[in-house]
Amino acid sequence: MPTATVNGTTLAYDDTGPRNGVALLFSHSLFFNRSMFRHQVERFSADYRVVVYDNRGQGESAPAPQELLDMDTLTEDAAALIEHLDLAPCHVLGNSMGGFVALRLAARRPELLRSAVALGSSAEEEHKLAEFGPLVEHMQRHATTDVIDTLMYIMLGDTTLTDPAKEELRQEWRAYMLGLPTAIGDAAYGVIHRKNVVDELADAAIPVLAIAGAQDHAYPPPLSSQRIADVVPNGRCVTVPHAGHSIALEQPEAVNEHLVRHLAAVDRD
């Protein structure tokens, strides 16, 4: 497992595909890790340089205190990783929390990017703070055992939660979330206390694709992804049926097809 020491932390990552290819950088959701993009790595690494990494405080990357797990710091980590691995200009793609990172990069470091893709994400402050705040406080004290059913409902759509064909996916990520330490509550605190970046995105100079899950229990498409597309000058929104909040994992084939079209359009221009 390679690691990169950047921006005062150490990030674990995987780097596959041709080194001289256009780079895709994937940033994962809260409660997940870089392996949630395994289907995208498999699909795109023949033609693109694909880098997936674990955000600080999660997965196999270095731990960090709560005050260094805010979305601005995670964004600076991603920018530093792009520079460290010489990926620029690259496409940055993020699911949920990773989407918060991708959107901030689009607004603040456009010289590093070809485009940004935000899946199941939002440019606004947390509109469910009253609901999520007590959940985060509980995890900071007791980890995830008592709230695992709530987390599964937040992170996955109705189809994924009930389809027998997705039983293996459910079991894998339920077990992973159950194994998370109390520190995951600190990472979640940084997520729910993020700042609004709508105004920043109004000046974004690169293409931004927002991909929504039709069954997203956390950020329903009209409240999140469509707002991103509406505010970004070169923004677009698509909705994936039968997907919840973790779109790249729940409906990988549909997501990959949207990505194929998006990447081809951006790289052709």
C-alpha positions as CSV (number, residue, x, y, z in Angstrom):
1,M,0.0,0.0,0.0
2,P,1.6,3.3,-1.0
3,T,1.3,6.4,1.2
4,A,1.9,10.0,0.6
5,T,3.0,12.5,3.3
6,V,1.3,15.8,2.4
7,N,-0.2,18.8,4.2
8,G,0.9,17.5,7.6
9,T,-0.7,14.0,7.3
10,T,-0.2,10.7,5.6
11,L,-2.7,9.4,3.1
12,A,-3.0,5.8,1.9
13,Y,-3.8,5.5,-1.8
14,D,-3.9,3.2,-4.8
15,D,-2.5,4.3,-8.2
16,T,-3.5,2.2,-11.2
17,G,-3.6,2.7,-15.0
18,P,-1.1,4.3,-17.4
19,R,1.1,7.0,-15.8
20,N,0.9,9.1,-18.9
21,G,-2.9,9.0,-19.0
22,V,-5.4,11.6,-17.9
23,A,-5.8,11.2,-14.1
24,L,-9.0,10.5,-12.2
25,L,-8.9,11.2,-8.4
26,F,-11.6,9.6,-6.3
27,S,-12.5,10.8,-2.8
28,H,-14.8,8.5,-0.7
29,S,-17.9,9.0,1.5
30,L,-17.9,9.3,5.2
31,F,-18.2,5.8,6.8
32,F,-16.5,4.2,3.8
33,N,-13.0,4.0,2.3
34,R,-11.3,4.1,-1.0
35,S,-12.5,0.6,-1.9
36,M,-16.0,1.9,-2.5
37,F,-14.7,2.9,-5.9
38,R,-13.6,-0.6,-6.9
39,H,-16.0,-0.7,-9.8
40,Q,-14.8,2.6,-11.2
41,V,-11.2,1.5,-10.9
42,E,-12.0,-1.6,-12.8
43,R,-13.9,0.3,-15.5
44,F,-11.5,3.2,-16.1
45,S,-7.9,2.1,-15.2
46,A,-7.3,0.7,-18.7
47,D,-7.5,4.2,-20.2
48,Y,-7.0,6.6,-17.3
49,R,-4.6,6.9,-14.4
50,V,-6.9,6.2,-11.5
51,V,-6.0,7.2,-8.0
52,V,-8.2,6.4,-5.0
53,Y,-7.3,7.5,-1.5
54,D,-8.5,7.4,2.1
55,N,-9.2,10.8,3.6
56,R,-7.3,11.7,6.8
57,G,-8.8,10.1,9.9
58,Q,-10.4,7.3,7.9
59,G,-9.5,4.0,6.2
60,E,-5.8,3.4,6.2
61,S,-4.8,7.0,6.3
62,A,-3.3,8.7,9.4
63,P,-5.6,9.6,12.3
64,A,-6.3,13.2,13.1
65,P,-8.0,15.3,15.8
66,Q,-11.5,16.7,15.3
67,E,-10.2,20.2,14.6
68,L,-8.3,18.9,11.6
69,L,-11.1,17.0,10.0
70,D,-13.0,19.9,8.5
71,M,-13.8,20.0,4.8
72,D,-11.4,22.8,4.1
73,T,-8.5,20.7,5.5
74,L,-9.6,17.6,3.6
75,T,-9.7,19.8,0.5
76,E,-6.2,21.0,1.1
77,D,-5.1,17.4,1.5
78,A,-6.6,16.5,-1.9
79,A,-4.9,19.4,-3.6
80,A,-1.6,18.5,-2.0
81,L,-2.0,14.9,-3.1
82,I,-2.7,16.0,-6.7
83,E,0.5,18.0,-6.7
84,H,2.5,15.3,-4.9
85,L,1.5,12.7,-7.5
86,D,1.7,15.1,-10.4
87,L,-1.9,14.4,-11.5
88,A,-2.9,17.9,-12.6
89,P,-4.9,18.8,-14.5
90,C,-7.1,15.9,-13.4
91,H,-10.8,15.0,-13.0
92,V,-11.8,14.8,-9.3
93,L,-14.7,12.7,-8.4
94,G,-16.2,12.4,-4.9
95,N,-19.2,10.6,-3.3
96,S,-20.9,12.5,-0.5
97,M,-18.1,13.8,1.8
98,G,-15.7,13.3,-1.2
99,G,-18.1,15.4,-3.2
100,F,-17.7,18.2,-0.7
101,V,-14.0,18.0,-1.4
102,A,-14.4,17.9,-5.2
103,L,-16.7,21.0,-5.1
104,R,-14.3,23.0,-3.0
105,L,-11.4,22.1,-5.3
106,A,-13.5,23.2,-8.3
107,A,-14.1,26.6,-6.6
108,R,-10.7,27.1,-5.1
109,R,-8.1,25.2,-7.1
110,P,-9.4,25.1,-10.7
111,E,-5.9,25.1,-12.1
112,L,-5.5,21.6,-10.8
113,L,-8.7,20.2,-12.4
114,R,-10.2,19.3,-15.7
115,S,-13.6,18.8,-14.1
116,A,-15.3,17.9,-10.8
117,V,-18.0,15.2,-10.3
118,A,-20.0,15.3,-7.0
119,L,-22.1,12.2,-6.3
120,G,-24.8,12.3,-3.6
121,S,-23.4,15.6,-2.4
122,S,-24.3,19.2,-1.7
123,A,-22.8,22.7,-1.9
124,E,-24.8,23.9,1.1
125,E,-24.4,23.7,4.8
126,E,-26.0,20.7,6.5
127,H,-29.7,21.1,6.4
128,K,-30.3,18.1,8.7
129,L,-28.0,19.4,11.5
130,A,-30.7,19.0,14.2
131,E,-31.1,15.3,13.2
132,F,-27.5,14.4,12.6
133,G,-26.0,16.4,15.5
134,P,-27.1,13.9,18.2
135,L,-26.1,11.0,16.0
136,V,-22.6,12.3,15.7
137,E,-22.3,13.0,19.4
138,H,-23.4,9.4,20.1
139,M,-20.7,8.0,17.8
140,Q,-18.0,10.2,19.4
141,R,-18.8,8.5,22.7
142,H,-20.0,5.0,21.7
143,A,-18.9,4.4,18.1
144,T,-21.5,2.9,15.7
145,T,-22.9,-0.3,17.2
146,D,-26.1,1.2,18.6
147,V,-26.8,3.3,15.4
148,I,-25.8,0.9,12.7
149,D,-29.3,0.6,11.3
150,T,-29.6,4.4,11.1
151,L,-26.3,4.6,9.3
152,M,-27.3,2.0,6.8
153,Y,-30.5,3.8,6.1
154,I,-28.7,7.2,5.6
155,M,-26.0,5.8,3.4
156,L,-28.0,3.4,1.2
157,G,-31.2,3.6,-0.9
158,D,-34.3,1.5,-0.6
159,T,-33.4,-0.8,-3.4
160,T,-30.0,-1.5,-2.0
161,L,-31.5,-2.1,1.5
162,T,-34.0,-4.7,0.2
163,D,-32.8,-6.3,-3.0
164,P,-31.6,-9.9,-2.3
165,A,-29.0,-9.4,-5.1
166,K,-27.3,-6.7,-2.9
167,E,-27.1,-8.8,0.2
168,E,-23.3,-9.2,-0.1
169,L,-22.9,-5.4,-0.5
170,R,-25.0,-4.8,2.6
171,Q,-23.2,-7.4,4.7
172,E,-19.8,-6.0,3.7
173,W,-20.4,-2.4,4.5
174,R,-22.5,-3.1,7.6
175,A,-19.5,-5.1,9.0
176,Y,-17.1,-2.3,8.0
177,M,-19.2,0.4,9.7
178,L,-19.6,-1.7,12.8
179,G,-15.8,-1.9,13.0
180,L,-15.3,1.9,13.0
181,P,-13.9,3.4,16.2
182,T,-15.3,6.4,18.1
183,A,-12.9,8.6,16.0
184,I,-15.4,8.3,13.1
185,G,-17.6,10.6,15.1
186,D,-14.9,13.3,14.8
187,A,-14.8,12.9,11.1
188,A,-18.6,13.1,11.0
189,Y,-18.5,16.3,13.0
190,G,-16.4,17.9,10.3
191,V,-18.9,16.8,7.7
192,I,-22.0,18.1,9.3
193,H,-20.4,21.4,10.4
194,R,-19.2,22.3,6.9
195,K,-19.7,25.7,5.4
196,N,-21.8,26.7,2.4
197,V,-19.9,27.0,-0.8
198,V,-22.7,28.0,-3.2
199,D,-21.4,31.5,-3.7
200,E,-17.9,30.2,-4.4
201,L,-19.2,27.8,-7.0
202,A,-20.9,30.6,-8.9
203,D,-17.5,31.5,-10.2
204,A,-16.3,28.0,-10.9
205,A,-14.4,27.9,-14.2
206,I,-14.5,24.2,-14.9
207,P,-17.3,21.7,-15.8
208,V,-19.1,20.2,-12.8
209,L,-21.3,17.2,-13.0
210,A,-23.7,16.4,-10.1
211,I,-25.0,12.9,-9.9
212,A,-27.9,12.3,-7.6
213,G,-29.4,9.1,-6.3
214,A,-33.2,9.0,-6.8
215,Q,-33.5,7.3,-3.4
216,D,-31.0,9.4,-1.5
217,H,-32.3,9.7,2.1
218,A,-29.6,12.2,3.1
219,Y,-29.6,14.7,0.2
220,P,-32.7,14.4,-2.0
221,P,-31.8,15.6,-5.6
222,P,-33.9,18.8,-5.6
223,L,-32.2,20.0,-2.4
224,S,-28.6,19.2,-3.4
225,S,-27.4,18.0,-6.8
226,Q,-29.7,20.2,-8.8
227,R,-28.7,23.2,-6.8
228,I,-25.1,22.5,-7.7
229,A,-25.9,22.3,-11.4
230,D,-28.0,25.5,-11.2
231,V,-25.2,27.6,-9.6
232,V,-22.2,26.4,-11.6
233,P,-21.8,28.2,-14.9
234,N,-20.9,24.9,-16.6
235,G,-22.9,22.6,-14.4
236,R,-25.1,19.6,-15.1
237,C,-27.2,17.2,-13.0
238,V,-28.3,13.7,-13.7
239,T,-30.3,11.3,-11.5
240,V,-29.6,7.6,-11.1
241,P,-32.7,5.4,-10.4
242,H,-32.6,2.8,-7.7
243,A,-29.6,4.5,-5.9
244,G,-29.3,6.1,-2.5
245,H,-26.6,8.2,-1.0
246,S,-23.7,6.0,-2.0
247,I,-24.4,6.1,-5.7
248,A,-21.0,4.9,-7.0
249,L,-21.3,1.8,-5.0
250,E,-25.0,1.1,-5.3
251,Q,-25.4,1.5,-9.1
252,P,-21.9,1.3,-10.5
253,E,-22.8,0.5,-14.1
254,A,-25.2,3.4,-14.4
255,V,-22.7,5.8,-12.7
256,N,-19.9,4.5,-15.0
257,E,-21.9,5.3,-18.1
258,H,-22.6,8.8,-16.9
259,L,-18.8,9.2,-16.2
260,V,-17.9,7.8,-19.6
261,R,-20.0,10.5,-21.3
262,H,-18.8,13.3,-19.0
263,L,-15.1,12.5,-19.3
264,A,-15.3,12.1,-23.1
265,A,-17.1,15.5,-23.5
266,V,-14.7,17.4,-21.2
267,D,-11.5,15.8,-22.7
268,R,-12.7,16.4,-26.2
269,D,-13.1,20.2,-25.7
